[in-house]
């Protein structure tokens, strides 16, 4: 089979694999609905410079993923499937790029299996269907790494030089400074190969200007519009603070916790790289015995990413995803020779399809926010005000604002009566622990829902009770939801 048709089919197959079930699986708190809702508000407001979440600035990430989700909403509508679709596209593109990169290094057989290994790794399967910024970062990190390798082979190539610097800039717009790490890989390869590295000042200066231009076209107006807050929060909190202390309980606190979590990625990668996790130990043994110059280049991204995220405090399994394409290429030599490769691939695909086609539908009814919305939305109007009391999941805002226009409010018990007594229709979600602190109008009717709060790892069923006034349709309806 010729290369272009194979790559097109491979890309379409990967997109299909990553898209199946995305319309039935609700957005998972906390990150997915944050990105999805911020993109919806960007589309509604027409402000494509500064993302906003529930009407307030969101400085957590640069804007590329929001722009991609807005485009997906324009084509597919504002729904769960569309919010995840950019990740599926970027993951499929990364799989194709991995295959081509490996083919350029080691020929078609290793190229084919490198793309397959990356595309079917468990962590890729998970984040290729997640409405977050990781897959755009992985793609541009990979294209920068690939382009830099091509530059080393052909230093006069303007195409690969521009691809390298543009990838750095676009990667930064995807998820920040991590995207700039590929500038280290050529010097690191020279060190591993024990050859001198020739720094080219003019090329580096031109490249720096290109990267700064790509970032600055958005970044400078964004900094001006927010009086520098985007840099202070986005870089100060979400990069520096994340490096120095664990955020949202992702990592160990204190010196003992930090030391305990140092081997975190060596442990979790065994599961994240499923089903190919049986091959890295043999690959490591082979590389210790003998390495060619190309393998030394591939080791650069892997060791750099592993080192950076090992020393920072906040740790999550998917942080090392940018190294997965290079890891896939390294282990593809063994996979291509293994008699078990077909069985592992078949088993992984069957498992992923069962999860997407059956598993997602089975767990869908257990997601609280979507069940609340399904029950409440028929009674709501676009003018209905919504609030919650001690139920602080972003997914509730995402699903309710599919119909309502006012921004969602988070209340304490003292603000409940004032919120519900204001003119016009209103809905409030109330946690059971707070029910004794508020006054409930006896005219409100009740409904109840049970489910699980997956975001907070609560496996015990949660029971919801709701109250609604018996008003004739289609008059506005006031609702209160109580959560156990």
Phi and psi in degrees as a GROMACS rama.xvg file:
@    title "Ramachandran Plot"
@    xaxis  label "Phi"
@    yaxis  label "Psi"
@TYPE xy
-65.5287  155.413  UNK-2
-62.0806  -51.1643  UNK-3
-57.5447  -48.3124  UNK-4
-60.4473  -38.7495  UNK-5
-61.2625  -45.4075  UNK-6
-65.8687  -37.7932  UNK-7
-64.3911  -45.5296  UNK-8
-65.1589  -39.6529  UNK-9
-62.6233  -44.6344  UNK-10
-61.5009  -48.3913  UNK-11
-64.6447  -38.7379  UNK-12
-64.1431  -40.1701  UNK-13
-65.5935  -43.729  UNK-14
-59.7163  -42.2422  UNK-15
-62.8021  -45.8213  UNK-16
-58.7415  -42.3959  UNK-17
-79.3542  -14.0782  UNK-18
-98.2892  -25.9097  UNK-19
-59.9832  127.389  UNK-20
88.4617  -6.30626  UNK-21
-69.2784  -22.5948  UNK-22
-81.5017  -20.9689  UNK-23
-94.2541  -29.7675  UNK-24
-80.0663  118.078  UNK-25
-63.0179  154.857  UNK-26
-60.7549  136.321  UNK-27
-97.7981  125.349  UNK-28
-65.0881  148.263  UNK-29
-106.305  -20.7373  UNK-30
-75.5267  -43.314  UNK-31
-55.2223  -52.208  UNK-32
-66.1156  -25.5581  UNK-33
-63.6774  -49.1264  UNK-34
-63.9273  -45.3777  UNK-35
-62.4644  -44.4798  UNK-36
-70.1385  -39.1512  UNK-37
-61.7387  -38.4802  UNK-38
-68.682  -38.497  UNK-39
-62.7049  -42.8883  UNK-40
-68.2798  -32.8221  UNK-41
-62.5811  -43.4235  UNK-42
-66.3352  -40.5973  UNK-43
-69.2927  -38.8223  UNK-44
-83.2695  -24.7356  UNK-45
78.4674  5.91346  UNK-46
-93.9393  102.007  UNK-47
-95.925  10.454  UNK-48
-92.8012  -50.6844  UNK-49
-118.11  116.366  UNK-50
-66.0516  146.726  UNK-51
-130.891  145.064  UNK-52
-126.209  118.422  UNK-53
55.0413  38.0575  UNK-54
85.6408  -4.81498  UNK-55
-114.902  150.698  UNK-56
-55.11  140.474  UNK-57
-122.085  107.736  UNK-58
-101.595  8.79042  UNK-59
-61.3892  -40.0512  UNK-60
-137.791  155.431  UNK-61
-62.8037  175.191  UNK-62
-90.2006  -4.25504  UNK-63
-57.9702  -45.3208  UNK-64
-65.0952  -34.5012  UNK-65
-66.1564  -41.6018  UNK-66
-61.3012  -41.7111  UNK-67
-65.6641  -40.8971  UNK-68
-68.0365  -36.989  UNK-69
-60.0433  -44.2732  UNK-70
-60.9371  -41.7799  UNK-71
-63.996  -38.9656  UNK-72
-62.9065  -39.4119  UNK-73
-60.193  -34.6342  UNK-74
-90.4623  -42.0854  UNK-75
-110.626  -6.53722  UNK-76
91.5029  166.919  UNK-77
-88.5801  92.7339  UNK-78
-150.68  173.553  UNK-79
-59.5592  -43.1252  UNK-80
-61.6915  -45.6748  UNK-81
-65.4678  -37.8996  UNK-82
-62.168  -31.654  UNK-83
-91.5648  -15.0548  UNK-84
-61.5754  -40.5348  UNK-85
-57.4748  -38.1536  UNK-86
-63.8445  -40.2335  UNK-87
-62.4264  -41.8969  UNK-88
-65.7229  -47.7996  UNK-89
-66.1395  -36.0716  UNK-90
-65.7694  -41.7553  UNK-91
-65.3332  -40.0898  UNK-92
-63.098  -39.5361  UNK-93
-64.8601  -38.1982  UNK-94
-63.7934  -43.3703  UNK-95
-64.3815  -44.4195  UNK-96
-62.5628  -38.1491  UNK-97
-61.04  -42.7144  UNK-98
-63.86  -44.0102  UNK-99
-67.689  -44.2015  UNK-100
-57.588  -47.8173  UNK-101
-65.8538  -36.9382  UNK-102
-62.3409  -39.2731  UNK-103
-64.8655  -31.4659  UNK-104
-82.4435  -47.7599  UNK-105
-130.75  5.53273  UNK-106
99.3626  171.633  UNK-107
-64.959  -35.2313  UNK-108
-65.8849  -49.7344  UNK-109
-65.0508  -34.4784  UNK-110
-61.6811  -46.5298  UNK-111
-61.0945  -47.9083  UNK-112
-72.3579  -28.6132  UNK-113
-62.8934  -46.2762  UNK-114
-62.4157  -41.7726  UNK-115
-65.4105  -43.6618  UNK-116
-61.0321  -47.8144  UNK-117
-61.1947  -48.0836  UNK-118
-62.9852  -29.4254  UNK-119
-107.056  8.58052  UNK-120
-67.795  143.466  UNK-121
-58.9253  -45.1305  UNK-122
-65.7534  -32.9027  UNK-123
-68.4426  -44.3285  UNK-124
-56.8836  -38.1527  UNK-125
-71.0779  -50.0263  UNK-126
-84.515  -12.9685  UNK-127
-70.9879  -15.0103  UNK-128
-118.667  24.166  UNK-129
-110.175  134.656  UNK-130
-81.923  62.3178  UNK-131
-134.958  -176.528  UNK-132
-92.9018  2.9697  UNK-133
-71.1973  -42.1385  UNK-134
-68.7519  -38.054  UNK-135
-58.8327  -39.5843  UNK-136
-61.828  -47.2585  UNK-137
-58.0993  -43.053  UNK-138
-63.2449  -49.347  UNK-139
-73.2444  -29.865  UNK-140
-62.0738  -43.0327  UNK-141
-66.8512  -45.3631  UNK-142
-65.7008  -34.3654  UNK-143
-66.283  -42.4156  UNK-144
-63.8864  -44.5181  UNK-145
-63.9195  -46.9476  UNK-146
-62.6643  -36.5395  UNK-147
-67.9272  -37.4288  UNK-148
-62.7459  -41.92  UNK-149
-65.3445  -36.0222  UNK-150
-63.3028  -36.4474  UNK-151
-65.5236  -32.9156  UNK-152
-79.1478  -33.4682  UNK-153
-137.176  79.5775  UNK-154
-60.1218  -21.9747  UNK-155
-88.3031  -0.400516  UNK-156
-74.3979  112.94  UNK-157
-70.1791  -32.6479  UNK-158
-60.4803  -49.745  UNK-159
-72.6288  -29.7187  UNK-160
-65.3088  -46.3137  UNK-161
-66.7254  -38.3578  UNK-162
-61.6589  -41.1323  UNK-163
-61.8573  -52.2093  UNK-164
-71.2273  -37.3182  UNK-165
-65.6357  -36.8979  UNK-166
-64.6154  -38.6354  UNK-167
-60.5452  -46.4404  UNK-168
-66.0679  -45.5342  UNK-169
-67.5091  -35.321  UNK-170
-62.6527  -39.1786  UNK-171
-62.0961  -41.2784  UNK-172
-67.2919  -18.4175  UNK-173
-80.2979  -46.3623  UNK-174
-154.949  17.4422  UNK-175
97.1343  -159.161  UNK-176
-60.7551  -23.8875  UNK-177
-55.0968  -31.3393  UNK-178
-65.1606  -14.7871  UNK-179
-87.2014  -5.07368  UNK-180
-59.7312  -29.4667  UNK-181
-58.4411  -15.0384  UNK-182
-65.1736  -16.673  UNK-183
-88.1416  -13.8999  UNK-184
-74.5962  -37.1559  UNK-185
-65.8613  -47.3682  UNK-186
-60.4304  -36.9931  UNK-187
-67.4993  -37.8886  UNK-188
-63.4077  -40.6497  UNK-189
-60.6332  -39.7226  UNK-190
-64.606  -46.0356  UNK-191
-67.865  -32.2232  UNK-192
-85.8913  -5.6838  UNK-193
59.5167  45.0686  UNK-194
-127.036  159.613  UNK-195
-74.543  147.672  UNK-196
-106.199  128.746  UNK-197
-101.738  109.434  UNK-198
-81.3215  126.342  UNK-199
-105.858  104.839  UNK-200
-63.3958  -46.0134  UNK-201
-62.7785  -43.859  UNK-202
-63.8127  -41.7456  UNK-203
-65.7274  -39.3263  UNK-204
-65.4296  -45.8263  UNK-205
-61.2097  -43.7287  UNK-206
-63.0304  -40.7419  UNK-207
-59.9065  -41.8969  UNK-208
-64.0222  -39.262  UNK-209
-64.6394  -47.6634  UNK-210
-61.8384  -45.9132  UNK-211
-64.7242  -33.2947  UNK-212
-66.7671  -46.0905  UNK-213
-59.7597  -45.6624  UNK-214
-71.487  -41.1425  UNK-215
-69.9279  -28.0805  UNK-216
-57.742  -32.2794  UNK-217
-99.3633  -42.7972  UNK-218
-65.3732  -42.0168  UNK-219
-64.4665  -49.8381  UNK-220
-59.827  -35.6547  UNK-221
-66.2443  -41.6926  UNK-222
-65.7074  -40.702  UNK-223
-64.2183  -43.8561  UNK-224
-66.3372  -27.4334  UNK-225
-109.577  11.7429  UNK-226
54.974  37.6207  UNK-227
84.6036  -1.25003  UNK-228
-66.3652  -31.8484  UNK-229
-60.1367  -43.7215  UNK-230
-69.5163  -42.4279  UNK-231
-63.6674  -44.1687  UNK-232
-84.506  -48.1088  UNK-233
-62.9725  -44.9908  UNK-234
-89.4236  -43.1567  UNK-235
-66.819  -48.3316  UNK-236
-85.9822  -50.5398  UNK-237
-86.97  -3.98381  UNK-238
-117.141  -61.3382  UNK-239
-68.4717  -49.1122  UNK-240
-64.6803  -37.1242  UNK-241
-63.4779  -29.0703  UNK-242
-77.534  -32.4241  UNK-243
-95.2153  -19.5335  UNK-244
-151.932  148.269  UNK-245
-67.6274  130.812  UNK-246
-102.878  139.578  UNK-247
54.7326  36.6797  UNK-248
65.0395  22.1664  UNK-249
-95.5062  81.569  UNK-250
137.586  173.539  UNK-251
-95.5417  138.158  UNK-252
-85.052  145.057  UNK-253
77.3624  175.512  UNK-254
-64.8762  -42.818  UNK-255
-62.8285  -44.5264  UNK-256
-63.7085  -39.4256  UNK-257
-62.0919  -46.117  UNK-258
-66.5613  -36.6313  UNK-259
-63.2726  -34.5731  UNK-260
-90.7281  2.01664  UNK-261
-57.9066  -42.5689  UNK-262
-85.4412  18.4843  UNK-263
-52.7316  -49.5656  UNK-264
-75.4379  -25.9039  UNK-265
-67.2686  -33.077  UNK-266
-78.7736  -51.8884  UNK-267
-70.9176  -24.3374  UNK-268
-65.3575  -24.0143  UNK-269
-60.811  -35.2191  UNK-270
-88.5258  -38.1614  UNK-271
-66.1824  -29.8579  UNK-272
-94.0482  11.8243  UNK-273
-55.0874  141.032  UNK-274
-92.5237  8.32227  UNK-275
-91.1445  8.6204  UNK-276
-68.1963  -11.8656  UNK-277
-78.9761  -12.5856  UNK-278
-93.2878  -31.6713  UNK-279
-54.629  -38.8723  UNK-280
-58.2567  -44.1175  UNK-281
-66.2304  -34.5383  UNK-282
-64.147  -43.0871  UNK-283
-61.4594  -43.1332  UNK-284
-61.1471  -42.5086  UNK-285
-65.1192  -41.4342  UNK-286
-69.6973  -31.1505  UNK-287
-67.8211  -33.102  UNK-288
-77.2791  -41.7237  UNK-289
-161.563  137.356  UNK-290
-136.821  140.712  UNK-291
-92.624  168.289  UNK-292
-58.203  -35.0006  UNK-293
-68.0081  -38.1173  UNK-294
-66.2292  -34.3894  UNK-295
-64.5497  -36.1175  UNK-296
-65.9819  -43.5947  UNK-297
-65.0345  -31.9937  UNK-298
-66.1032  -27.5497  UNK-299
-55.9416  -57.1031  UNK-300
-59.8125  -40.4476  UNK-301
-64.8511  -50.4231  UNK-302
-66.4259  -38.2166  UNK-303
-65.727  -49.0511  UNK-304
-63.2854  -44.058  UNK-305
-62.1185  -42.6855  UNK-306
-65.0552  -47.2467  UNK-307
-59.9938  -46.8843  UNK-308
-83.1024  -13.1588  UNK-309
-75.8938  -37.844  UNK-310
-82.6664  -22.8927  UNK-311
-78.3669  157.095  UNK-312
-76.2556  -45.6471  UNK-313
-74.8631  128.687  UNK-314
-133.527  130.626  UNK-315
-139.103  146.888  UNK-316
-56.5129  -34.0071  UNK-317
-83.9695  -3.63816  UNK-318
-60.3825  -29.4281  UNK-319
-92.0085  11.8188  UNK-320
-54.8621  -36.1765  UNK-321
-57.3727  -21.3075  UNK-322
-85.3699  -11.0153  UNK-323
-63.546  -38.7516  UNK-324
-58.9454  -43.113  UNK-325
-69.3672  -37.1296  UNK-326
-62.7867  -39.9556  UNK-327
-61.2283  -40.7626  UNK-328
-65.7796  -40.4771  UNK-329
-63.8105  -42.663  UNK-330
-83.8531  -10.7157  UNK-331
-63.158  -27.8027  UNK-332
-58.6445  -47.7726  UNK-333
-71.084  -39.6906  UNK-334
-62.3145  -42.6611  UNK-335
-62.0377  -24.906  UNK-336
-97.3005  -7.04624  UNK-337
-82.215  138.336  UNK-338
-77.1745  -9.68303  UNK-339
-94.7967  -1.85633  UNK-340
-60.9876  -41.4698  UNK-341
-65.7707  -41.3573  UNK-342
-66.1393  -42.4519  UNK-343
-62.872  -43.8361  UNK-344
-62.9499  -46.0809  UNK-345
-62.3686  -43.0892  UNK-346
-63.6995  -41.6897  UNK-347
-64.0342  -45.2898  UNK-348
-64.0831  -41.196  UNK-349
-62.8851  -43.7557  UNK-350
-62.6148  -45.6055  UNK-351
-63.4272  -40.2343  UNK-352
-67.6333  -38.4617  UNK-353
-63.8171  -41.5409  UNK-354
-61.7418  -47.378  UNK-355
-71.7037  -41.0706  UNK-356
-84.6847  -34.1173  UNK-357
-112.198  -49.575  UNK-358
-58.5943  -44.9099  UNK-359
-63.3079  -39.3097  UNK-360
-69.1397  -32.3586  UNK-361
-67.72  -41.7731  UNK-362
-88.7216  -12.4682  UNK-363
-53.3628  -44.6805  UNK-364
-65.0434  -12.3187  UNK-365
-88.0015  -6.58478  UNK-366
-81.2783  117.085  UNK-367
-61.8668  -50.5209  UNK-368
-61.6372  -41.6733  UNK-369
-69.2324  -33.8444  UNK-370
-69.0396  -39.3293  UNK-371
-59.6738  -47.315  UNK-372
-63.5346  -42.7208  UNK-373
-60.8526  -36.7557  UNK-374
-74.3305  -39.522  UNK-375
-87.9149  -34.3976  UNK-376
-56.7181  -37.1125  UNK-377
-60.0581  -23.1237  UNK-378
-96.4284  -5.31841  UNK-379
-96.8238  155.369  UNK-380
-114.762  166.244  UNK-381
-57.7656  -24.3624  UNK-382
-88.527  -3.75131  UNK-383
-62.8789  129.312  UNK-384
-83.0546  141.311  UNK-385
-126.579  150.152  UNK-386
-155.43  168.834  UNK-387
-143.922  149.342  UNK-388
-125.608  106.046  UNK-389
61.5711  29.488  UNK-390
-131.007  95.9352  UNK-391
-109.717  41.6604  UNK-392
-97.4798  131.734  UNK-393
-63.8111  -27.8076  UNK-394
-60.9389  -29.526  UNK-395
-61.2848  -41.1351  UNK-396
-65.3853  -44.4765  UNK-397
-57.7566  -46.198  UNK-398
-77.5546  -37.0946  UNK-399
-70.6127  -37.3318  UNK-400
-77.2799  3.3069  UNK-401
-64.1488  -21.3538  UNK-402
-124.984  -34.4169  UNK-403
-91.274  149.82  UNK-404
-94.8382  -40.6604  UNK-405
-63.3397  148.538  UNK-406
-71.4169  146.619  UNK-407
-71.1943  144.397  UNK-408
-115.141  144.399  UNK-409
-107.909  122.102  UNK-410
-107.565  160.567  UNK-411
-106.433  173.305  UNK-412
-61.2567  -29.6024  UNK-413
-72.0556  -20.9434  UNK-414
-96.1767  -3.07629  UNK-415
-64.3007  -50.8985  UNK-416
-61.6861  -42.8356  UNK-417
-62.7593  -41.0057  UNK-418
-63.5714  -46.1578  UNK-419
-74.5552  -23.6833  UNK-420
-85.7443  -9.7819  UNK-421
-68.1667  150.967  UNK-422
-60.5581  148.377  UNK-423
97.3203  166.628  UNK-424
-71.0413  147.434  UNK-425
-149.587  152.434  UNK-426
-134.213  138.124  UNK-427
-138.536  135.97  UNK-428
-102.3  124.495  UNK-429
-124.619  130.3  UNK-430
-71.9421  146.817  UNK-431
-58.5098  -36.2574  UNK-432
-62.0188  -19.5067  UNK-433
-101.166  -4.40149  UNK-434
-65.9548  -31.1444  UNK-435
-75.648  -9.01563  UNK-436
-99.0742  0.0239947  UNK-437
-126.924  161.677  UNK-438
-100.761  126.518  UNK-439
-105.239  128.946  UNK-440
-70.4616  125.388  UNK-441
-64.6453  -14.7265  UNK-442
-77.4825  -12.0513  UNK-443
-76.6816  130.362  UNK-444
-80.4753  168.807  UNK-445
-121.111  150.068  UNK-446
-138.728  158.21  UNK-447
-134.247  147.129  UNK-448
-139.579  142.861  UNK-449
-120.778  152.421  UNK-450
-178.1  -166.67  UNK-451
-128.013  145.83  UNK-452
-97.3459  88.1758  UNK-453
-65.7648  -29.3999  UNK-454
-63.2415  -30.7069  UNK-455
-106.126  16.0368  UNK-456
56.1364  38.8389  UNK-457
-96.9475  110.823  UNK-458
-90.3542  -12.8163  UNK-459
-76.6969  143.468  UNK-460
-60.0024  144.739  UNK-461
-112.856  130.58  UNK-462
-105.136  131.878  UNK-463
-114.435  136.858  UNK-464
-119.45  138.231  UNK-465
-125.452  155.831  UNK-466
-126.042  131.956  UNK-467
-139.271  142.701  UNK-468
-76.4555  137.609  UNK-469
-76.9583  74.3121  UNK-470
-100.177  144.507  UNK-471
-67.3372  140.096  UNK-472
-65.8294  141.682  UNK-473
-103.885  32.5931  UNK-474
-65.1464  154.128  UNK-475
-57.3926  151.964  UNK-476
-124.557  131.381  UNK-477
-95.7345  132.023  UNK-478
-129.245  144.948  UNK-479
-130.147  135.699  UNK-480
-116.815  130.96  UNK-481
-111.913  131.826  UNK-482
-110.98  133.15  UNK-483
